[in-house]
Amino acid sequence: MEERLQKLMAQAGLGSRRENEKVIAAGRVRVNGRTAKLGDKANPETDRIEVNGRLLKVRSSKDKLIYIALNKPKGVISSLEDELGKGRRTVRDLIPLPGHLYPVGRLDKQSAGLMLMTNDGDLAHKLTHPRYGHEKMYRVAVEGKISAEILNEWRRGVRLDNRKTAPAKIKVINQGANYTLLEIVMREGRKRQIRRIANMLGHPVTLLVREKIGPITLSNLKTGEWRHLSRGEVSALKKAVETGAKRPRRKRKQ
C-alpha cells in the first residue's frame, strides 16, 4: 500500500514527519533511483526507498512497539546523534536497546527532565505536531523575585517570533529575594520558549526540569534513568492524543 514518504520515514524511526519533509525537500530521498519530492508516495513492499543513500527499512506490523520514559540529564543533547560531531552524549546513548527510537518532546542541552522515546512513528508525529496540543509541565527556577504583573503578562502570552504565545498556567511554588520557583503548564512548544520568555521579562532561567508530558509523569525516575511505559500509560497517552485531535484549533494572533 502506498503512503507518503514522510510517513514511511517516520515509521522507520527517522524523525517526525515535519523533519522528514525537510529531508525530502533537500533532495536526500530517492524512490526507485529517482529523486523524490514533497507529496510523493511509495509502497515499501515494492519500491526501493533510499534516504541519504541508505535503504529505508520500514517497521513491520509484526515488530514490537517500544515506549520509553527517560529522565534526561543536563548536558545531554536530545538528538539521536551529535550533528556537530563533537562527541557529545545523546539521549540515544542512555538507552542500550537495538533498533530505531525517536525522541519525543525535545529539551535543550541545559534543561533536564522527562522525554519520551519510541519507534511508533505515528504516535511520535502526533505528540510533536502543534495541532494536538498536549500539556507539558515544567519546574522552573528564575533569577529575581517576579512581580504579579509580570507573571500575569507571561500567563496571557507575549510576543515571540512576531506572534503571541498561547496562554500558560503559571504557579509560584517558592520565592525569595533573589529567585522564584515556578510550575509552568503549557500546550505550546516553540524552541527554547520558556528560556526566551524569561530572558525577555528580565528573569533568566537557572533551572528547567520537565516533569510531565500529557498523562506521563517523571515520577521517581532518577537522572539518567529510563523505563518502559506500562500498557495503561500507553493507552492514556494515545487517548490524550485523540482528545487533542478533537480540540478546536486556536487561531494564531498576529
KEBA-254039 format. One record per residue: chain; x, y, z negated of N, C-alpha, C in turn; residue in one letter. Coordinates in nm, 2 decimals. Layout:
residues N
> c,npx,npy,npz,capx,capy,capz,cpx,cpy,cpz,r
> A,X,Y,Z,X,Y,Z,X,Y,Z,A
...
This chain:
residues 254
> c,npx,npy,npz,capx,capy,capz,cpx,cpy,cpz,r
> A,0.08,-0.12,0.00,0.00,0.00,0.00,0.09,0.13,0.00,M
> A,0.05,0.22,0.09,0.13,0.34,0.10,0.10,0.44,-0.02,E
> A,0.21,0.50,-0.07,0.20,0.60,-0.18,0.29,0.72,-0.14,E
> A,0.26,0.83,-0.20,0.35,0.95,-0.18,0.49,0.91,-0.24,R
> A,0.59,0.96,-0.17,0.73,0.93,-0.21,0.76,0.97,-0.35,L
> A,0.71,1.09,-0.39,0.75,1.14,-0.53,0.69,1.05,-0.63,Q
> A,0.57,0.99,-0.60,0.51,0.90,-0.70,0.59,0.77,-0.71,K
> A,0.63,0.71,-0.59,0.71,0.59,-0.59,0.84,0.61,-0.66,L
> A,0.90,0.73,-0.65,1.03,0.76,-0.71,1.01,0.77,-0.87,M
> A,0.90,0.83,-0.91,0.87,0.84,-1.05,0.84,0.70,-1.11,A
> A,0.78,0.61,-1.03,0.75,0.47,-1.08,0.89,0.40,-1.09,Q
> A,0.99,0.44,-1.01,1.12,0.37,-1.02,1.20,0.43,-1.13,A
> A,1.15,0.53,-1.20,1.22,0.59,-1.32,1.32,0.70,-1.28,G
> A,1.30,0.76,-1.16,1.39,0.86,-1.11,1.35,1.01,-1.16,L
> A,1.26,1.02,-1.24,1.22,1.15,-1.29,1.07,1.18,-1.27,G
> A,1.03,1.30,-1.30,0.89,1.34,-1.28,0.86,1.36,-1.13,S
> A,0.74,1.37,-1.10,0.70,1.39,-0.96,0.75,1.53,-0.91,R
> A,0.74,1.62,-0.99,0.78,1.76,-0.96,0.93,1.76,-0.93,R
> A,1.01,1.69,-1.01,1.16,1.68,-0.99,1.19,1.61,-0.86,E
> A,1.11,1.50,-0.84,1.14,1.42,-0.72,1.10,1.50,-0.59,N
> A,1.00,1.59,-0.60,0.97,1.67,-0.49,1.08,1.76,-0.44,E
> A,1.16,1.80,-0.54,1.28,1.89,-0.51,1.38,1.80,-0.44,K
> A,1.40,1.68,-0.48,1.49,1.59,-0.42,1.45,1.56,-0.27,V
> A,1.33,1.54,-0.25,1.28,1.52,-0.11,1.30,1.64,-0.03,I
> A,1.26,1.76,-0.08,1.28,1.88,-0.01,1.43,1.91,0.02,A
> A,1.52,1.86,-0.06,1.66,1.88,-0.03,1.71,1.79,0.07,A
> A,1.63,1.70,0.13,1.67,1.61,0.23,1.75,1.49,0.18,G
> A,1.73,1.45,0.06,1.81,1.34,0.00,1.74,1.21,0.00,R
> A,1.62,1.20,0.06,1.54,1.08,0.07,1.52,1.04,0.21,V
> A,1.54,0.91,0.24,1.52,0.86,0.38,1.43,0.74,0.37,R
> A,1.34,0.73,0.47,1.25,0.62,0.49,1.27,0.56,0.62,V
> A,1.32,0.43,0.62,1.35,0.36,0.75,1.45,0.44,0.83,N
> A,1.55,0.50,0.77,1.65,0.57,0.84,1.62,0.71,0.87,G
> A,1.50,0.76,0.85,1.46,0.89,0.88,1.45,0.98,0.76,R
> A,1.50,1.10,0.77,1.50,1.19,0.65,1.35,1.23,0.62,T
> A,1.31,1.20,0.50,1.17,1.23,0.46,1.15,1.37,0.43,A
> A,1.02,1.41,0.43,0.98,1.55,0.40,0.86,1.54,0.30,K
> A,0.84,1.65,0.23,0.73,1.65,0.14,0.59,1.61,0.20,L
> A,0.52,1.53,0.13,0.39,1.48,0.18,0.40,1.35,0.25,G
> A,0.52,1.30,0.28,0.54,1.17,0.34,0.50,1.06,0.24,D
> A,0.45,0.95,0.30,0.41,0.83,0.22,0.49,0.71,0.27,K
> A,0.50,0.61,0.19,0.57,0.48,0.23,0.51,0.37,0.15,A
> A,0.53,0.25,0.21,0.49,0.13,0.14,0.62,0.06,0.09,N
> A,0.64,0.05,-0.04,0.77,-0.01,-0.09,0.79,-0.16,-0.05,P
> A,0.68,-0.22,-0.01,0.69,-0.36,0.03,0.74,-0.38,0.17,E
> A,0.72,-0.28,0.25,0.75,-0.30,0.40,0.85,-0.19,0.45,T
> A,0.86,-0.08,0.37,0.95,0.03,0.42,1.08,0.03,0.34,D
> A,1.19,0.07,0.40,1.32,0.09,0.33,1.33,0.23,0.29,R
> A,1.33,0.25,0.16,1.33,0.39,0.10,1.47,0.40,0.03,I
> A,1.54,0.51,0.07,1.67,0.54,0.01,1.67,0.67,-0.05,E
> A,1.73,0.68,-0.17,1.74,0.81,-0.24,1.89,0.83,-0.27,V
> A,1.95,0.94,-0.21,2.09,0.96,-0.23,2.18,0.84,-0.18,N
> A,2.13,0.78,-0.07,2.20,0.66,-0.01,2.18,0.53,-0.08,G
> A,2.10,0.53,-0.19,2.07,0.40,-0.26,1.93,0.35,-0.24,R
> A,1.92,0.22,-0.23,1.79,0.16,-0.20,1.70,0.18,-0.33,L
> A,1.58,0.23,-0.31,1.48,0.26,-0.42,1.42,0.13,-0.46,L
> A,1.43,0.10,-0.59,1.37,-0.02,-0.64,1.25,0.02,-0.73,K
> A,1.13,0.00,-0.67,1.01,0.04,-0.74,0.97,-0.06,-0.84,V
> A,0.92,-0.02,-0.95,0.88,-0.11,-1.06,0.77,-0.20,-1.01,R
> A,0.78,-0.33,-1.03,0.67,-0.42,-1.00,0.57,-0.42,-1.11,S
> A,0.44,-0.45,-1.08,0.33,-0.46,-1.18,0.36,-0.56,-1.28,S
> A,0.46,-0.66,-1.25,0.49,-0.76,-1.35,0.60,-0.71,-1.45,K
> A,0.66,-0.60,-1.42,0.77,-0.55,-1.51,0.70,-0.50,-1.64,D
> A,0.78,-0.52,-1.75,0.73,-0.48,-1.88,0.74,-0.33,-1.89,K
> A,0.63,-0.26,-1.93,0.64,-0.12,-1.96,0.70,-0.10,-2.10,L
> A,0.78,0.00,-2.10,0.85,0.04,-2.23,0.82,0.18,-2.27,I
> A,0.79,0.19,-2.40,0.76,0.33,-2.45,0.84,0.34,-2.58,Y
> A,0.92,0.45,-2.59,1.01,0.46,-2.70,1.00,0.60,-2.76,I
> A,1.01,0.61,-2.89,1.02,0.74,-2.96,1.17,0.75,-3.01,A
> A,1.23,0.87,-2.98,1.37,0.89,-3.02,1.38,1.02,-3.10,L
> A,1.46,1.02,-3.20,1.49,1.14,-3.27,1.62,1.20,-3.22,N
> A,1.61,1.29,-3.12,1.73,1.34,-3.06,1.81,1.43,-3.15,K
> A,1.94,1.40,-3.17,2.03,1.48,-3.25,2.07,1.61,-3.18,P
> A,2.10,1.71,-3.25,2.15,1.84,-3.19,2.29,1.81,-3.12,K
> A,2.31,1.86,-3.01,2.44,1.84,-2.94,2.43,1.74,-2.83,G
> A,2.32,1.66,-2.82,2.29,1.56,-2.72,2.20,1.62,-2.61,V
> A,2.23,1.60,-2.49,2.15,1.66,-2.38,2.04,1.56,-2.34,I
> A,1.93,1.62,-2.29,1.81,1.54,-2.26,1.81,1.47,-2.13,S
> A,1.91,1.50,-2.05,1.92,1.44,-1.91,1.96,1.29,-1.92,S
> A,1.94,1.22,-1.81,1.99,1.08,-1.80,2.14,1.07,-1.78,L
> A,2.20,1.18,-1.73,2.34,1.18,-1.71,2.39,1.33,-1.72,E
> A,2.52,1.35,-1.75,2.57,1.48,-1.76,2.60,1.54,-1.62,D
> A,2.51,1.63,-1.58,2.52,1.68,-1.44,2.65,1.77,-1.43,E
> A,2.70,1.81,-1.54,2.83,1.89,-1.53,2.95,1.81,-1.53,L
> A,2.94,1.68,-1.56,3.05,1.59,-1.55,3.15,1.61,-1.66,G
> A,3.10,1.66,-1.78,3.19,1.69,-1.89,3.20,1.58,-2.00,K
> A,3.13,1.47,-1.97,3.13,1.36,-2.07,3.04,1.38,-2.19,G
> A,2.95,1.47,-2.17,2.86,1.50,-2.29,2.76,1.38,-2.31,R
> A,2.73,1.35,-2.44,2.64,1.24,-2.47,2.49,1.28,-2.42,R
> A,2.42,1.18,-2.37,2.29,1.20,-2.32,2.19,1.11,-2.41,T
> A,2.06,1.14,-2.40,1.97,1.06,-2.47,1.97,0.92,-2.43,V
> A,2.00,0.89,-2.30,2.01,0.76,-2.25,2.12,0.68,-2.32,R
> A,2.23,0.75,-2.36,2.34,0.68,-2.43,2.30,0.62,-2.56,D
> A,2.19,0.68,-2.62,2.15,0.64,-2.75,2.06,0.52,-2.75,L
> A,2.01,0.47,-2.63,1.92,0.36,-2.63,1.98,0.25,-2.54,I
> A,2.04,0.14,-2.61,2.11,0.04,-2.54,2.01,-0.07,-2.48,P
> A,1.93,-0.02,-2.39,1.84,-0.11,-2.32,1.86,-0.10,-2.17,L
> A,1.85,-0.21,-2.09,1.87,-0.21,-1.95,1.75,-0.14,-1.88,P
> A,1.78,-0.10,-1.75,1.67,-0.05,-1.67,1.66,0.10,-1.68,G
> A,1.56,0.15,-1.60,1.54,0.30,-1.59,1.45,0.34,-1.71,H
> A,1.48,0.44,-1.78,1.40,0.50,-1.88,1.40,0.65,-1.86,L
> A,1.28,0.71,-1.84,1.27,0.85,-1.81,1.24,0.93,-1.94,Y
> A,1.32,1.04,-1.97,1.29,1.12,-2.08,1.17,1.21,-2.06,P
> A,1.08,1.21,-2.16,0.96,1.29,-2.16,0.96,1.39,-2.27,V
> A,0.93,1.52,-2.24,0.94,1.62,-2.34,1.08,1.66,-2.37,G
> A,1.15,1.72,-2.28,1.29,1.75,-2.30,1.31,1.86,-2.41,R
> A,1.43,1.85,-2.46,1.47,1.95,-2.56,1.61,2.00,-2.52,L
> A,1.64,2.13,-2.54,1.77,2.18,-2.51,1.88,2.12,-2.60,D
> A,2.00,2.14,-2.56,2.11,2.08,-2.63,2.12,2.11,-2.78,K
> A,2.09,2.24,-2.82,2.10,2.28,-2.95,1.97,2.25,-3.04,Q
> A,1.87,2.19,-2.98,1.75,2.15,-3.05,1.75,2.00,-3.08,S
> A,1.67,1.96,-3.18,1.66,1.82,-3.22,1.52,1.78,-3.23,A
> A,1.50,1.65,-3.25,1.36,1.60,-3.28,1.31,1.50,-3.18,G
> A,1.18,1.49,-3.18,1.11,1.39,-3.11,1.12,1.40,-2.96,L
> A,1.16,1.29,-2.89,1.15,1.28,-2.75,1.09,1.14,-2.72,M
> A,1.02,1.13,-2.61,0.96,1.00,-2.56,1.04,0.96,-2.44,L
> A,1.07,0.83,-2.43,1.14,0.77,-2.32,1.05,0.65,-2.27,M
> A,1.04,0.64,-2.14,0.95,0.54,-2.08,0.99,0.51,-1.94,T
> A,0.95,0.39,-1.89,0.96,0.35,-1.75,0.83,0.36,-1.68,N
> A,0.73,0.41,-1.75,0.59,0.43,-1.70,0.59,0.56,-1.63,D
> A,0.62,0.56,-1.50,0.63,0.68,-1.42,0.50,0.76,-1.42,G
> A,0.39,0.70,-1.41,0.26,0.77,-1.40,0.23,0.84,-1.53,D
> A,0.25,0.78,-1.65,0.23,0.84,-1.78,0.33,0.96,-1.80,L
> A,0.46,0.93,-1.76,0.56,1.04,-1.77,0.52,1.16,-1.69,A
> A,0.47,1.14,-1.57,0.42,1.26,-1.49,0.31,1.33,-1.56,H
> A,0.21,1.26,-1.62,0.10,1.33,-1.68,0.14,1.40,-1.81,K
> A,0.24,1.34,-1.88,0.29,1.41,-2.00,0.37,1.53,-1.98,L
> A,0.43,1.54,-1.86,0.51,1.66,-1.83,0.44,1.76,-1.75,T
> A,0.33,1.73,-1.68,0.26,1.82,-1.60,0.18,1.92,-1.68,H
> A,0.19,2.05,-1.65,0.13,2.16,-1.73,-0.03,2.14,-1.74,P
> A,-0.09,2.09,-1.64,-0.24,2.08,-1.64,-0.29,2.00,-1.75,R
> A,-0.21,1.90,-1.80,-0.26,1.81,-1.91,-0.25,1.87,-2.05,Y
> A,-0.16,1.96,-2.07,-0.15,2.05,-2.18,-0.16,1.98,-2.32,G
> A,-0.08,1.87,-2.34,-0.09,1.81,-2.47,-0.01,1.89,-2.57,H
> A,-0.05,1.88,-2.70,0.01,1.97,-2.80,0.14,1.91,-2.85,E
> A,0.23,2.00,-2.88,0.36,1.97,-2.94,0.38,2.06,-3.06,K
> A,0.43,1.99,-3.17,0.45,2.07,-3.29,0.60,2.07,-3.33,M
> A,0.64,2.19,-3.37,0.79,2.22,-3.40,0.80,2.28,-3.54,Y
> A,0.91,2.25,-3.60,0.95,2.32,-3.72,1.07,2.41,-3.68,R
> A,1.05,2.54,-3.70,1.14,2.64,-3.65,1.19,2.73,-3.76,V
> A,1.32,2.75,-3.78,1.37,2.85,-3.87,1.43,2.96,-3.79,A
> A,1.40,3.08,-3.83,1.45,3.20,-3.76,1.51,3.30,-3.86,V
> A,1.59,3.39,-3.80,1.66,3.49,-3.88,1.56,3.59,-3.93,E
> A,1.57,3.64,-4.05,1.49,3.75,-4.10,1.36,3.72,-4.14,G
> A,1.29,3.81,-4.21,1.16,3.80,-4.26,1.06,3.85,-4.15,K
> A,0.98,3.77,-4.09,0.89,3.81,-3.98,0.77,3.88,-4.04,I
> A,0.73,3.99,-3.98,0.61,4.06,-4.03,0.49,3.99,-3.97,S
> A,0.38,4.01,-4.04,0.25,3.96,-3.99,0.21,4.01,-3.85,A
> A,0.25,4.14,-3.83,0.22,4.20,-3.70,0.29,4.12,-3.58,E
> A,0.42,4.09,-3.61,0.50,4.02,-3.50,0.45,3.88,-3.49,I
> A,0.41,3.81,-3.60,0.36,3.68,-3.59,0.23,3.68,-3.51,L
> A,0.14,3.77,-3.53,0.02,3.78,-3.45,0.04,3.80,-3.31,N
> A,0.14,3.89,-3.28,0.18,3.91,-3.14,0.22,3.78,-3.07,E
> A,0.30,3.70,-3.14,0.35,3.57,-3.09,0.23,3.48,-3.07,W
> A,0.14,3.47,-3.17,0.03,3.38,-3.16,-0.06,3.41,-3.04,R
> A,-0.08,3.54,-3.01,-0.17,3.58,-2.90,-0.10,3.55,-2.76,R
> A,0.03,3.56,-2.76,0.10,3.54,-2.63,0.18,3.66,-2.60,G
> A,0.30,3.64,-2.54,0.38,3.75,-2.50,0.42,3.74,-2.35,V
> A,0.47,3.85,-2.29,0.51,3.84,-2.16,0.65,3.77,-2.14,R
> A,0.65,3.67,-2.06,0.77,3.59,-2.04,0.78,3.55,-1.90,L
> A,0.88,3.58,-1.83,0.89,3.54,-1.68,0.78,3.61,-1.60,D
> A,0.75,3.73,-1.64,0.65,3.81,-1.57,0.50,3.76,-1.58,N
> A,0.48,3.67,-1.68,0.34,3.63,-1.71,0.33,3.60,-1.86,R
> A,0.21,3.61,-1.91,0.18,3.59,-2.05,0.18,3.45,-2.09,K
> A,0.24,3.42,-2.21,0.24,3.28,-2.26,0.10,3.25,-2.32,T
> A,0.07,3.12,-2.32,-0.05,3.07,-2.38,-0.05,3.10,-2.53,A
> A,-0.17,3.12,-2.59,-0.18,3.13,-2.74,-0.11,3.01,-2.81,P
> A,-0.05,3.04,-2.93,0.01,2.93,-3.00,-0.04,2.94,-3.15,A
> A,-0.04,2.82,-3.21,-0.07,2.82,-3.36,0.06,2.83,-3.43,K
> A,0.07,2.93,-3.52,0.19,2.95,-3.59,0.16,2.97,-3.74,I
> A,0.22,2.89,-3.83,0.20,2.90,-3.97,0.33,2.92,-4.04,K
> A,0.34,3.00,-4.14,0.46,3.03,-4.22,0.47,2.92,-4.33,V
> A,0.58,2.84,-4.33,0.60,2.74,-4.42,0.67,2.79,-4.55,I
> A,0.77,2.87,-4.52,0.85,2.93,-4.63,0.91,3.06,-4.57,N
> A,0.94,3.15,-4.66,1.00,3.28,-4.62,1.09,3.34,-4.73,Q
> A,1.20,3.39,-4.69,1.29,3.47,-4.78,1.33,3.60,-4.72,G
> A,1.42,3.66,-4.78,1.46,3.80,-4.73,1.53,3.78,-4.60,A
> A,1.60,3.67,-4.58,1.69,3.66,-4.46,1.64,3.55,-4.36,N
> A,1.53,3.48,-4.39,1.49,3.37,-4.30,1.34,3.36,-4.31,Y
> A,1.28,3.29,-4.21,1.14,3.25,-4.21,1.13,3.11,-4.15,T
> A,1.07,3.02,-4.22,1.05,2.88,-4.17,0.90,2.87,-4.12,L
> A,0.89,2.83,-3.99,0.76,2.82,-3.92,0.72,2.68,-3.88,L
> A,0.59,2.66,-3.87,0.54,2.55,-3.80,0.47,2.60,-3.68,E
> A,0.51,2.56,-3.56,0.45,2.61,-3.43,0.39,2.50,-3.35,I
> A,0.27,2.52,-3.31,0.20,2.42,-3.23,0.16,2.48,-3.10,V
> A,0.20,2.43,-2.99,0.17,2.49,-2.86,0.15,2.38,-2.75,M
> A,0.08,2.42,-2.65,0.05,2.33,-2.54,0.14,2.36,-2.42,R
> A,0.19,2.48,-2.42,0.28,2.52,-2.31,0.42,2.47,-2.33,E
> A,0.50,2.47,-2.23,0.64,2.42,-2.25,0.74,2.48,-2.14,G
> A,0.75,2.61,-2.14,0.85,2.67,-2.04,0.99,2.65,-2.10,R
> A,1.08,2.66,-2.01,1.22,2.64,-2.05,1.27,2.72,-2.17,K
> A,1.31,2.66,-2.28,1.36,2.73,-2.39,1.26,2.84,-2.44,R
> A,1.14,2.81,-2.43,1.03,2.91,-2.46,1.04,2.96,-2.60,Q
> A,1.05,2.88,-2.70,1.05,2.92,-2.84,1.17,3.01,-2.87,I
> A,1.28,2.97,-2.83,1.41,3.04,-2.85,1.40,3.18,-2.78,R
> A,1.35,3.18,-2.66,1.35,3.31,-2.58,1.25,3.41,-2.65,R
> A,1.13,3.36,-2.69,1.04,3.45,-2.75,1.09,3.50,-2.88,I
> A,1.15,3.41,-2.96,1.21,3.45,-3.09,1.31,3.56,-3.07,A
> A,1.40,3.54,-2.97,1.50,3.64,-2.95,1.44,3.78,-2.90,N
> A,1.33,3.77,-2.82,1.27,3.88,-2.77,1.20,3.96,-2.89,M
> A,1.15,3.89,-2.99,1.09,3.96,-3.10,1.19,4.00,-3.21,L
> A,1.32,3.97,-3.19,1.42,4.01,-3.28,1.44,3.92,-3.40,G
> A,1.41,3.79,-3.38,1.43,3.69,-3.49,1.49,3.56,-3.42,H
> A,1.62,3.56,-3.39,1.68,3.44,-3.33,1.66,3.31,-3.41,P
> A,1.64,3.20,-3.33,1.62,3.07,-3.39,1.75,3.02,-3.45,V
> A,1.75,2.96,-3.57,1.86,2.90,-3.63,1.84,2.75,-3.64,T
> A,1.72,2.70,-3.63,1.69,2.56,-3.64,1.56,2.53,-3.56,L
> A,1.56,2.43,-3.48,1.44,2.39,-3.40,1.44,2.24,-3.39,L
> A,1.33,2.19,-3.45,1.31,2.04,-3.45,1.17,2.01,-3.41,V
> A,1.15,1.93,-3.30,1.02,1.89,-3.26,0.97,1.77,-3.34,R
> A,0.85,1.78,-3.40,0.81,1.68,-3.49,0.69,1.60,-3.44,E
> A,0.63,1.65,-3.33,0.51,1.58,-3.28,0.49,1.61,-3.13,K
> A,0.45,1.50,-3.05,0.41,1.52,-2.91,0.28,1.45,-2.90,I
> A,0.17,1.52,-2.88,0.04,1.46,-2.87,0.01,1.39,-3.01,G
> A,-0.03,1.26,-3.00,-0.06,1.19,-3.12,0.07,1.12,-3.18,P
> A,0.18,1.13,-3.12,0.30,1.06,-3.17,0.39,1.16,-3.25,I
> A,0.42,1.11,-3.37,0.50,1.19,-3.47,0.64,1.13,-3.49,T
> A,0.73,1.22,-3.53,0.86,1.18,-3.56,0.87,1.08,-3.67,L
> A,0.77,1.09,-3.77,0.76,1.00,-3.88,0.89,0.99,-3.96,S
> A,0.94,0.87,-3.99,1.06,0.86,-4.07,1.18,0.82,-3.99,N
> A,1.18,0.85,-3.86,1.30,0.82,-3.78,1.41,0.91,-3.82,L
> A,1.53,0.86,-3.84,1.64,0.94,-3.88,1.71,0.99,-3.75,K
> A,1.79,1.09,-3.76,1.86,1.15,-3.65,1.94,1.04,-3.57,T
> A,1.91,1.04,-3.44,1.98,0.94,-3.35,1.91,0.81,-3.34,G
> A,1.81,0.78,-3.43,1.74,0.65,-3.43,1.63,0.65,-3.32,E
> A,1.59,0.53,-3.28,1.47,0.52,-3.19,1.39,0.40,-3.22,W
> A,1.27,0.39,-3.17,1.18,0.27,-3.20,1.09,0.26,-3.08,R
> A,1.03,0.14,-3.07,0.93,0.12,-2.97,0.80,0.17,-3.02,H
> A,0.71,0.23,-2.94,0.58,0.27,-2.98,0.49,0.15,-3.00,L
> A,0.40,0.15,-3.09,0.31,0.04,-3.11,0.20,0.05,-3.00,S
> A,0.13,-0.06,-2.99,0.02,-0.06,-2.89,-0.08,0.05,-2.92,R
> A,-0.11,0.07,-3.05,-0.20,0.17,-3.09,-0.16,0.31,-3.05,G
> A,-0.03,0.33,-3.07,0.03,0.46,-3.03,0.03,0.48,-2.88,E
> A,0.05,0.38,-2.80,0.05,0.39,-2.66,-0.09,0.42,-2.61,V
> A,-0.19,0.35,-2.67,-0.33,0.37,-2.64,-0.37,0.52,-2.67,S
> A,-0.33,0.56,-2.79,-0.36,0.70,-2.83,-0.30,0.80,-2.74,A
> A,-0.18,0.78,-2.69,-0.11,0.87,-2.60,-0.18,0.88,-2.47,L
> A,-0.22,0.76,-2.41,-0.30,0.76,-2.29,-0.43,0.82,-2.30,K
> A,-0.50,0.81,-2.42,-0.63,0.87,-2.44,-0.61,1.02,-2.45,K
> A,-0.50,1.07,-2.51,-0.48,1.21,-2.52,-0.45,1.27,-2.38,A
> A,-0.39,1.20,-2.29,-0.36,1.24,-2.16,-0.49,1.25,-2.08,V
> A,-0.58,1.15,-2.10,-0.71,1.16,-2.03,-0.79,1.27,-2.08,E
> A,-0.79,1.30,-2.21,-0.86,1.41,-2.26,-0.81,1.55,-2.21,T
> A,-0.68,1.55,-2.19,-0.62,1.67,-2.14,-0.65,1.70,-2.00,G
> A,-0.67,1.59,-1.92,-0.71,1.60,-1.78,-0.85,1.66,-1.76,A
> A,-0.94,1.63,-1.86,-1.08,1.68,-1.86,-1.09,1.82,-1.91,K
> A,-0.99,1.87,-1.98,-0.99,2.00,-2.03,-0.99,2.11,-1.92,R
> A,-1.08,2.21,-1.93,-1.08,2.32,-1.83,-0.94,2.38,-1.82,P
> A,-0.90,2.41,-1.70,-0.77,2.47,-1.68,-0.77,2.62,-1.71,R
> A,-0.67,2.66,-1.78,-0.66,2.80,-1.83,-0.61,2.89,-1.71,R
> A,-0.68,2.99,-1.68,-0.64,3.08,-1.58,-0.52,3.16,-1.62,K
> A,-0.42,3.17,-1.53,-0.30,3.25,-1.57,-0.33,3.40,-1.57,R
> A,-0.27,3.47,-1.67,-0.29,3.61,-1.68,-0.16,3.67,-1.62,K
> A,-0.18,3.76,-1.53,-0.07,3.82,-1.46,-0.02,3.94,-1.55,Q
